[in-house]
């Protein structure tokens, strides 16, 4: 079950509760029994290891399907007339 952070609107006490996904999001403060609201915080992203997976960033020369990409060439230009 996930743990959610709450803050009391009356006494500003912060606490955590384990709640099920389908459960109602409201809770009462354990100190004063006042109405509390859920606190939303951002989740940090931590990159570990030497880098990304091959599928995360394509290197030049390899197409998405795994086949090699043809080399870039200039379009054929008509012969110059003197």
Order of alpha helices (4+ residues) and beta strands (2+ residues): beta-beta-beta-beta
